[in-house]
């Protein structure tokens, strides 16, 4: 009986694959800023921001600006890591 958890290659990262999330997000945000609504990520991120703001307005614990940022951040993450 072998243990498959011990034979992971340490050069392949931490096993989660998110070691380059920040550079990917930075490049995506810069692309969205340059191309505007023509960039493929702009509309889903704006939709997530709108849904988050509405949810923040409805929920008593969360304010709408926090919901807006959370919704946009979630959709950006889902665009980077589907």
Gaussian input, Z-matrix of N, CA and C with variables (Angstrom, degrees):
# hf/3-21g

backbone

0 1
 N
 C     1     B1
 C     2     B2     1     A1
 N     3     B3     2     A2     1     D1
 C     4     B4     3     A3     2     D2
 C     5     B5     4     A4     3     D3
 N     6     B6     5     A5     4     D4
 C     7     B7     6     A6     5     D5
 C     8     B8     7     A7     6     D6
 N     9     B9     8     A8     7     D7
 C    10    B10     9     A9     8     D8
 C    11    B11    10    A10     9     D9
 N    12    B12    11    A11    10    D10
 C    13    B13    12    A12    11    D11
 C    14    B14    13    A13    12    D12
 N    15    B15    14    A14    13    D13
 C    16    B16    15    A15    14    D14
 C    17    B17    16    A16    15    D15
 N    18    B18    17    A17    16    D16
 C    19    B19    18    A18    17    D17
 C    20    B20    19    A19    18    D18
 N    21    B21    20    A20    19    D19
 C    22    B22    21    A21    20    D20
 C    23    B23    22    A22    21    D21
 N    24    B24    23    A23    22    D22
 C    25    B25    24    A24    23    D23
 C    26    B26    25    A25    24    D24
 N    27    B27    26    A26    25    D25
 C    28    B28    27    A27    26    D26
 C    29    B29    28    A28    27    D27
 N    30    B30    29    A29    28    D28
 C    31    B31    30    A30    29    D29
 C    32    B32    31    A31    30    D30
 N    33    B33    32    A32    31    D31
 C    34    B34    33    A33    32    D32
 C    35    B35    34    A34    33    D33
 N    36    B36    35    A35    34    D34
 C    37    B37    36    A36    35    D35
 C    38    B38    37    A37    36    D36
 N    39    B39    38    A38    37    D37
 C    40    B40    39    A39    38    D38
 C    41    B41    40    A40    39    D39
 N    42    B42    41    A41    40    D40
 C    43    B43    42    A42    41    D41
 C    44    B44    43    A43    42    D42
 N    45    B45    44    A44    43    D43
 C    46    B46    45    A45    44    D44
 C    47    B47    46    A46    45    D45
 N    48    B48    47    A47    46    D46
 C    49    B49    48    A48    47    D47
 C    50    B50    49    A49    48    D48
 N    51    B51    50    A50    49    D49
 C    52    B52    51    A51    50    D50
 C    53    B53    52    A52    51    D51
 N    54    B54    53    A53    52    D52
 C    55    B55    54    A54    53    D53
 C    56    B56    55    A55    54    D54
 N    57    B57    56    A56    55    D55
 C    58    B58    57    A57    56    D56
 C    59    B59    58    A58    57    D57
 N    60    B60    59    A59    58    D58
 C    61    B61    60    A60    59    D59
 C    62    B62    61    A61    60    D60
 N    63    B63    62    A62    61    D61
 C    64    B64    63    A63    62    D62
 C    65    B65    64    A64    63    D63
 N    66    B66    65    A65    64    D64
 C    67    B67    66    A66    65    D65
 C    68    B68    67    A67    66    D66
 N    69    B69    68    A68    67    D67
 C    70    B70    69    A69    68    D68
 C    71    B71    70    A70    69    D69
 N    72    B72    71    A71    70    D70
 C    73    B73    72    A72    71    D71
 C    74    B74    73    A73    72    D72
 N    75    B75    74    A74    73    D73
 C    76    B76    75    A75    74    D74
 C    77    B77    76    A76    75    D75
 N    78    B78    77    A77    76    D76
 C    79    B79    78    A78    77    D77
 C    80    B80    79    A79    78    D78
 N    81    B81    80    A80    79    D79
 C    82    B82    81    A81    80    D80
 C    83    B83    82    A82    81    D81
 N    84    B84    83    A83    82    D82
 C    85    B85    84    A84    83    D83
 C    86    B86    85    A85    84    D84
 N    87    B87    86    A86    85    D85
 C    88    B88    87    A87    86    D86
 C    89    B89    88    A88    87    D87
 N    90    B90    89    A89    88    D88
 C    91    B91    90    A90    89    D89
 C    92    B92    91    A91    90    D90
 N    93    B93    92    A92    91    D91
 C    94    B94    93    A93    92    D92
 C    95    B95    94    A94    93    D93
 N    96    B96    95    A95    94    D94
 C    97    B97    96    A96    95    D95
 C    98    B98    97    A97    96    D96
 N    99    B99    98    A98    97    D97
 C   100   B100    99    A99    98    D98
 C   101   B101   100   A100    99    D99
 N   102   B102   101   A101   100   D100
 C   103   B103   102   A102   101   D101
 C   104   B104   103   A103   102   D102
 N   105   B105   104   A104   103   D103
 C   106   B106   105   A105   104   D104
 C   107   B107   106   A106   105   D105
 N   108   B108   107   A107   106   D106
 C   109   B109   108   A108   107   D107
 C   110   B110   109   A109   108   D108
 N   111   B111   110   A110   109   D109
 C   112   B112   111   A111   110   D110
 C   113   B113   112   A112   111   D111
 N   114   B114   113   A113   112   D112
 C   115   B115   114   A114   113   D113
 C   116   B116   115   A115   114   D114
 N   117   B117   116   A116   115   D115
 C   118   B118   117   A117   116   D116
 C   119   B119   118   A118   117   D117
 N   120   B120   119   A119   118   D118
 C   121   B121   120   A120   119   D119
 C   122   B122   121   A121   120   D120
 N   123   B123   122   A122   121   D121
 C   124   B124   123   A123   122   D122
 C   125   B125   124   A124   123   D123
 N   126   B126   125   A125   124   D124
 C   127   B127   126   A126   125   D125
 C   128   B128   127   A127   126   D126
 N   129   B129   128   A128   127   D127
 C   130   B130   129   A129   128   D128
 C   131   B131   130   A130   129   D129
 N   132   B132   131   A131   130   D130
 C   133   B133   132   A132   131   D131
 C   134   B134   133   A133   132   D132
 N   135   B135   134   A134   133   D133
 C   136   B136   135   A135   134   D134
 C   137   B137   136   A136   135   D135
 N   138   B138   137   A137   136   D136
 C   139   B139   138   A138   137   D137
 C   140   B140   139   A139   138   D138
 N   141   B141   140   A140   139   D139
 C   142   B142   141   A141   140   D140
 C   143   B143   142   A142   141   D141
 N   144   B144   143   A143   142   D142
 C   145   B145   144   A144   143   D143
 C   146   B146   145   A145   144   D144
 N   147   B147   146   A146   145   D145
 C   148   B148   147   A147   146   D146
 C   149   B149   148   A148   147   D147
 N   150   B150   149   A149   148   D148
 C   151   B151   150   A150   149   D149
 C   152   B152   151   A151   150   D150
 N   153   B153   152   A152   151   D151
 C   154   B154   153   A153   152   D152
 C   155   B155   154   A154   153   D153
 N   156   B156   155   A155   154   D154
 C   157   B157   156   A156   155   D155
 C   158   B158   157   A157   156   D156
 N   159   B159   158   A158   157   D157
 C   160   B160   159   A159   158   D158
 C   161   B161   160   A160   159   D159
 N   162   B162   161   A161   160   D160
 C   163   B163   162   A162   161   D161
 C   164   B164   163   A163   162   D162
 N   165   B165   164   A164   163   D163
 C   166   B166   165   A165   164   D164
 C   167   B167   166   A166   165   D165
 N   168   B168   167   A167   166   D166
 C   169   B169   168   A168   167   D167
 C   170   B170   169   A169   168   D168
 N   171   B171   170   A170   169   D169
 C   172   B172   171   A171   170   D170
 C   173   B173   172   A172   171   D171
 N   174   B174   173   A173   172   D172
 C   175   B175   174   A174   173   D173
 C   176   B176   175   A175   174   D174
 N   177   B177   176   A176   175   D175
 C   178   B178   177   A177   176   D176
 C   179   B179   178   A178   177   D177
 N   180   B180   179   A179   178   D178
 C   181   B181   180   A180   179   D179
 C   182   B182   181   A181   180   D180
 N   183   B183   182   A182   181   D181
 C   184   B184   183   A183   182   D182
 C   185   B185   184   A184   183   D183
 N   186   B186   185   A185   184   D184
 C   187   B187   186   A186   185   D185
 C   188   B188   187   A187   186   D186
 N   189   B189   188   A188   187   D187
 C   190   B190   189   A189   188   D188
 C   191   B191   190   A190   189   D189
 N   192   B192   191   A191   190   D190
 C   193   B193   192   A192   191   D191
 C   194   B194   193   A193   192   D192
 N   195   B195   194   A194   193   D193
 C   196   B196   195   A195   194   D194
 C   197   B197   196   A196   195   D195
 N   198   B198   197   A197   196   D196
 C   199   B199   198   A198   197   D197
 C   200   B200   199   A199   198   D198
 N   201   B201   200   A200   199   D199
 C   202   B202   201   A201   200   D200
 C   203   B203   202   A202   201   D201
 N   204   B204   203   A203   202   D202
 C   205   B205   204   A204   203   D203
 C   206   B206   205   A205   204   D204
 N   207   B207   206   A206   205   D205
 C   208   B208   207   A207   206   D206
 C   209   B209   208   A208   207   D207
 N   210   B210   209   A209   208   D208
 C   211   B211   210   A210   209   D209
 C   212   B212   211   A211   210   D210
 N   213   B213   212   A212   211   D211
 C   214   B214   213   A213   212   D212
 C   215   B215   214   A214   213   D213
 N   216   B216   215   A215   214   D214
 C   217   B217   216   A216   215   D215
 C   218   B218   217   A217   216   D216
 N   219   B219   218   A218   217   D217
 C   220   B220   219   A219   218   D218
 C   221   B221   220   A220   219   D219
 N   222   B222   221   A221   220   D220
 C   223   B223   222   A222   221   D221
 C   224   B224   223   A223   222   D222
 N   225   B225   224   A224   223   D223
 C   226   B226   225   A225   224   D224
 C   227   B227   226   A226   225   D225
 N   228   B228   227   A227   226   D226
 C   229   B229   228   A228   227   D227
 C   230   B230   229   A229   228   D228
 N   231   B231   230   A230   229   D229
 C   232   B232   231   A231   230   D230
 C   233   B233   232   A232   231   D231
 N   234   B234   233   A233   232   D232
 C   235   B235   234   A234   233   D233
 C   236   B236   235   A235   234   D234
 N   237   B237   236   A236   235   D235
 C   238   B238   237   A237   236   D236
 C   239   B239   238   A238   237   D237
 N   240   B240   239   A239   238   D238
 C   241   B241   240   A240   239   D239
 C   242   B242   241   A241   240   D240
 N   243   B243   242   A242   241   D241
 C   244   B244   243   A243   242   D242
 C   245   B245   244   A244   243   D243

   B1=1.4398
   B2=1.5249
   B3=1.3339
   B4=1.4609
   B5=1.5127
   B6=1.2900
   B7=1.4556
   B8=1.5228
   B9=1.3201
   B10=1.4561
   B11=1.5277
   B12=1.3065
   B13=1.4583
   B14=1.5194
   B15=1.3157
   B16=1.4470
   B17=1.5192
   B18=1.3228
   B19=1.4539
   B20=1.5360
   B21=1.3131
   B22=1.4564
   B23=1.5244
   B24=1.3046
   B25=1.4580
   B26=1.5241
   B27=1.3342
   B28=1.4662
   B29=1.5174
   B30=1.3323
   B31=1.4595
   B32=1.5258
   B33=1.3159
   B34=1.4584
   B35=1.5174
   B36=1.2908
   B37=1.4540
   B38=1.5096
   B39=1.3213
   B40=1.4566
   B41=1.5164
   B42=1.3098
   B43=1.4486
   B44=1.5168
   B45=1.3316
   B46=1.4570
   B47=1.5230
   B48=1.3106
   B49=1.4541
   B50=1.5063
   B51=1.3150
   B52=1.4586
   B53=1.5157
   B54=1.3200
   B55=1.4470
   B56=1.5176
   B57=1.3184
   B58=1.4587
   B59=1.5280
   B60=1.3009
   B61=1.4611
   B62=1.5270
   B63=1.3212
   B64=1.4639
   B65=1.5278
   B66=1.3387
   B67=1.4745
   B68=1.5280
   B69=1.3236
   B70=1.4627
   B71=1.5252
   B72=1.3299
   B73=1.4669
   B74=1.5203
   B75=1.3266
   B76=1.4597
   B77=1.5224
   B78=1.3100
   B79=1.4657
   B80=1.5281
   B81=1.3150
   B82=1.4704
   B83=1.5267
   B84=1.3226
   B85=1.4704
   B86=1.5212
   B87=1.3347
   B88=1.4684
   B89=1.5262
   B90=1.3302
   B91=1.4597
   B92=1.5203
   B93=1.3380
   B94=1.4594
   B95=1.5258
   B96=1.3250
   B97=1.4699
   B98=1.5275
   B99=1.3230
   B100=1.4632
   B101=1.5192
   B102=1.3410
   B103=1.4583
   B104=1.5232
   B105=1.3058
   B106=1.4562
   B107=1.5166
   B108=1.3157
   B109=1.4674
   B110=1.5249
   B111=1.3399
   B112=1.4627
   B113=1.5234
   B114=1.3163
   B115=1.4679
   B116=1.5253
   B117=1.3382
   B118=1.4664
   B119=1.5287
   B120=1.3112
   B121=1.4647
   B122=1.5218
   B123=1.3134
   B124=1.4583
   B125=1.5236
   B126=1.3059
   B127=1.4646
   B128=1.5245
   B129=1.3448
   B130=1.4721
   B131=1.5257
   B132=1.3320
   B133=1.4620
   B134=1.5301
   B135=1.3233
   B136=1.4649
   B137=1.5339
   B138=1.3245
   B139=1.4658
   B140=1.5298
   B141=1.3276
   B142=1.4637
   B143=1.5119
   B144=1.3312
   B145=1.4642
   B146=1.5207
   B147=1.3339
   B148=1.4627
   B149=1.5242
   B150=1.3310
   B151=1.4677
   B152=1.5290
   B153=1.3204
   B154=1.4594
   B155=1.5124
   B156=1.3355
   B157=1.4644
   B158=1.5291
   B159=1.3167
   B160=1.4677
   B161=1.5204
   B162=1.3336
   B163=1.4680
   B164=1.5240
   B165=1.3213
   B166=1.4616
   B167=1.5119
   B168=1.3229
   B169=1.4582
   B170=1.5170
   B171=1.3234
   B172=1.4683
   B173=1.5277
   B174=1.3278
   B175=1.4621
   B176=1.5332
   B177=1.3129
   B178=1.4634
   B179=1.5303
   B180=1.3226
   B181=1.4569
   B182=1.5343
   B183=1.3227
   B184=1.4584
   B185=1.5247
   B186=1.3308
   B187=1.4608
   B188=1.5268
   B189=1.3170
   B190=1.4601
   B191=1.5324
   B192=1.3462
   B193=1.4721
   B194=1.5313
   B195=1.3200
   B196=1.4633
   B197=1.5264
   B198=1.3230
   B199=1.4603
   B200=1.5209
   B201=1.3344
   B202=1.4595
   B203=1.5260
   B204=1.3298
   B205=1.4640
   B206=1.5270
   B207=1.3216
   B208=1.4629
   B209=1.5273
   B210=1.3216
   B211=1.4664
   B212=1.5149
   B213=1.3312
   B214=1.4631
   B215=1.5244
   B216=1.3236
   B217=1.4663
   B218=1.5118
   B219=1.3268
   B220=1.4630
   B221=1.5314
   B222=1.3234
   B223=1.4607
   B224=1.5260
   B225=1.3346
   B226=1.4604
   B227=1.5242
   B228=1.3202
   B229=1.4625
   B230=1.5303
   B231=1.3271
   B232=1.4633
   B233=1.5201
   B234=1.3322
   B235=1.4723
   B236=1.5191
   B237=1.3464
   B238=1.4624
   B239=1.5203
   B240=1.3279
   B241=1.4670
   B242=1.5356
   B243=1.3426
   B244=1.4737
   B245=1.4954
   A1=108.47
   A2=116.90
   A3=120.68
   A4=110.00
   A5=114.86
   A6=121.53
   A7=108.04
   A8=117.94
   A9=122.30
   A10=112.97
   A11=118.40
   A12=120.61
   A13=112.30
   A14=118.80
   A15=121.82
   A16=113.39
   A17=118.18
   A18=119.66
   A19=112.50
   A20=117.48
   A21=120.38
   A22=109.53
   A23=115.73
   A24=120.62
   A25=108.74
   A26=119.08
   A27=120.03
   A28=112.84
   A29=118.61
   A30=120.94
   A31=112.09
   A32=117.88
   A33=121.53
   A34=112.53
   A35=119.49
   A36=122.04
   A37=112.03
   A38=115.29
   A39=120.51
   A40=113.57
   A41=119.22
   A42=121.70
   A43=113.02
   A44=117.11
   A45=120.35
   A46=111.93
   A47=118.91
   A48=121.94
   A49=114.86
   A50=120.43
   A51=122.11
   A52=112.95
   A53=117.34
   A54=119.72
   A55=112.63
   A56=119.02
   A57=121.84
   A58=112.04
   A59=117.48
   A60=121.73
   A61=111.61
   A62=118.04
   A63=121.10
   A64=112.03
   A65=119.65
   A66=117.59
   A67=112.91
   A68=117.43
   A69=120.04
   A70=111.30
   A71=116.42
   A72=120.36
   A73=110.70
   A74=117.29
   A75=120.50
   A76=110.98
   A77=117.00
   A78=120.63
   A79=111.11
   A80=117.02
   A81=120.69
   A82=111.15
   A83=117.20
   A84=121.07
   A85=110.61
   A86=117.36
   A87=120.09
   A88=110.60
   A89=116.99
   A90=120.43
   A91=112.08
   A92=116.35
   A93=120.33
   A94=110.48
   A95=117.31
   A96=120.71
   A97=111.30
   A98=117.41
   A99=120.97
   A100=112.22
   A101=116.96
   A102=120.73
   A103=113.98
   A104=118.16
   A105=121.13
   A106=112.32
   A107=116.68
   A108=120.95
   A109=113.25
   A110=117.66
   A111=120.00
   A112=112.14
   A113=117.80
   A114=121.40
   A115=108.87
   A116=118.25
   A117=120.14
   A118=114.79
   A119=119.29
   A120=120.82
   A121=113.57
   A122=118.30
   A123=120.34
   A124=112.17
   A125=117.92
   A126=120.70
   A127=112.64
   A128=120.26
   A129=118.15
   A130=113.08
   A131=117.92
   A132=120.34
   A133=110.04
   A134=117.68
   A135=120.14
   A136=111.30
   A137=116.77
   A138=120.39
   A139=110.53
   A140=116.86
   A141=120.49
   A142=112.11
   A143=116.55
   A144=120.27
   A145=110.95
   A146=116.94
   A147=120.44
   A148=111.41
   A149=116.66
   A150=120.14
   A151=110.04
   A152=117.35
   A153=120.87
   A154=112.41
   A155=116.89
   A156=120.00
   A157=111.12
   A158=117.12
   A159=120.60
   A160=110.43
   A161=116.18
   A162=119.36
   A163=110.56
   A164=117.16
   A165=120.63
   A166=112.51
   A167=116.56
   A168=119.98
   A169=112.81
   A170=116.55
   A171=120.91
   A172=111.38
   A173=116.43
   A174=119.93
   A175=110.93
   A176=117.52
   A177=119.59
   A178=113.89
   A179=118.61
   A180=120.89
   A181=111.76
   A182=117.26
   A183=122.35
   A184=109.61
   A185=117.13
   A186=120.38
   A187=109.52
   A188=117.18
   A189=119.25
   A190=113.19
   A191=120.80
   A192=117.02
   A193=112.97
   A194=115.91
   A195=119.38
   A196=110.27
   A197=117.34
   A198=121.07
   A199=112.14
   A200=116.48
   A201=121.46
   A202=110.56
   A203=116.56
   A204=120.67
   A205=110.84
   A206=116.73
   A207=120.06
   A208=111.03
   A209=117.29
   A210=120.54
   A211=112.26
   A212=116.97
   A213=120.26
   A214=110.60
   A215=116.59
   A216=120.05
   A217=112.64
   A218=116.14
   A219=120.14
   A220=111.20
   A221=116.58
   A222=119.00
   A223=111.59
   A224=117.49
   A225=119.48
   A226=109.97
   A227=116.48
   A228=119.95
   A229=110.92
   A230=117.56
   A231=120.70
   A232=111.57
   A233=118.46
   A234=120.93
   A235=110.56
   A236=116.78
   A237=120.56
   A238=111.64
   A239=117.01
   A240=122.61
   A241=109.66
   A242=116.78
   A243=118.28
   A244=115.13
   D1=124.36
   D2=-177.76
   D3=-107.77
   D4=152.84
   D5=177.79
   D6=-101.91
   D7=111.25
   D8=-176.73
   D9=-76.48
   D10=-14.24
   D11=-178.61
   D12=-76.52
   D13=-21.64
   D14=-176.63
   D15=-86.76
   D16=-15.70
   D17=-174.40
   D18=-102.74
   D19=26.01
   D20=175.88
   D21=-72.99
   D22=145.01
   D23=179.13
   D24=-80.82
   D25=120.72
   D26=-178.03
   D27=-68.45
   D28=-16.99
   D29=179.51
   D30=-75.92
   D31=-12.80
   D32=-177.84
   D33=-89.43
   D34=11.39
   D35=177.14
   D36=96.37
   D37=-160.34
   D38=-174.65
   D39=-89.68
   D40=4.23
   D41=179.44
   D42=91.57
   D43=-9.41
   D44=-179.76
   D45=-100.84
   D46=-25.54
   D47=176.45
   D48=81.48
   D49=9.21
   D50=-179.27
   D51=-103.78
   D52=21.06
   D53=-177.52
   D54=-68.57
   D55=-18.53
   D56=-179.95
   D57=-115.87
   D58=30.50
   D59=-177.79
   D60=-67.96
   D61=-44.20
   D62=-176.94
   D63=-64.52
   D64=-46.97
   D65=176.51
   D66=-63.35
   D67=-36.52
   D68=177.41
   D69=-64.75
   D70=-42.91
   D71=179.29
   D72=-65.81
   D73=-39.88
   D74=178.74
   D75=-62.51
   D76=-44.52
   D77=178.65
   D78=-64.81
   D79=-39.14
   D80=179.63
   D81=-66.30
   D82=-43.00
   D83=179.68
   D84=-66.32
   D85=-40.29
   D86=177.09
   D87=-63.75
   D88=-40.85
   D89=177.47
   D90=-63.77
   D91=-39.99
   D92=178.05
   D93=-66.37
   D94=-36.96
   D95=179.71
   D96=-68.76
   D97=-36.80
   D98=-178.59
   D99=-76.21
   D100=-43.29
   D101=-173.43
   D102=-92.31
   D103=-15.99
   D104=179.75
   D105=66.30
   D106=-135.28
   D107=-177.54
   D108=-73.24
   D109=-9.73
   D110=177.32
   D111=-78.04
   D112=-16.08
   D113=178.64
   D114=-74.34
   D115=138.24
   D116=-175.87
   D117=-66.82
   D118=-17.64
   D119=-179.29
   D120=-92.77
   D121=-13.27
   D122=-173.18
   D123=-65.29
   D124=-49.26
   D125=-175.82
   D126=-64.72
   D127=-45.22
   D128=177.19
   D129=-63.75
   D130=-36.25
   D131=179.85
   D132=-69.14
   D133=-40.44
   D134=177.11
   D135=-66.46
   D136=-36.80
   D137=176.28
   D138=-64.02
   D139=-43.51
   D140=176.64
   D141=-62.31
   D142=-37.47
   D143=177.50
   D144=-65.17
   D145=-41.38
   D146=179.52
   D147=-66.19
   D148=-43.43
   D149=178.80
   D150=-63.99
   D151=-41.60
   D152=177.87
   D153=-63.76
   D154=-39.11
   D155=178.77
   D156=-66.79
   D157=-39.80
   D158=177.55
   D159=-65.62
   D160=-44.12
   D161=177.86
   D162=-63.30
   D163=-37.90
   D164=177.20
   D165=-65.84
   D166=-32.14
   D167=177.09
   D168=-73.41
   D169=-29.82
   D170=-178.53
   D171=-83.21
   D172=-43.13
   D173=-176.88
   D174=-73.65
   D175=137.49
   D176=-176.60
   D177=-75.80
   D178=-19.04
   D179=-174.97
   D180=-90.34
   D181=-29.91
   D182=-173.75
   D183=-106.66
   D184=136.03
   D185=175.75
   D186=-86.23
   D187=163.61
   D188=-176.44
   D189=-67.44
   D190=-34.39
   D191=176.86
   D192=-64.64
   D193=-37.97
   D194=177.48
   D195=-65.73
   D196=-41.21
   D197=176.79
   D198=-63.53
   D199=-38.36
   D200=178.70
   D201=-62.05
   D202=-48.49
   D203=-179.54
   D204=-66.47
   D205=-41.18
   D206=-179.76
   D207=-65.42
   D208=-42.87
   D209=179.20
   D210=-64.75
   D211=-43.12
   D212=178.48
   D213=-66.14
   D214=-41.54
   D215=179.08
   D216=-64.25
   D217=-40.19
   D218=178.95
   D219=-64.37
   D220=-44.88
   D221=-179.16
   D222=-68.73
   D223=-34.93
   D224=175.83
   D225=-64.28
   D226=-42.69
   D227=177.58
   D228=-61.54
   D229=-42.76
   D230=179.68
   D231=-67.21
   D232=-28.34
   D233=175.28
   D234=-71.83
   D235=-35.00
   D236=-178.68
   D237=-80.77
   D238=-38.04
   D239=-177.17
   D240=-127.98
   D241=80.07
   D242=-176.94
   D243=-66.46

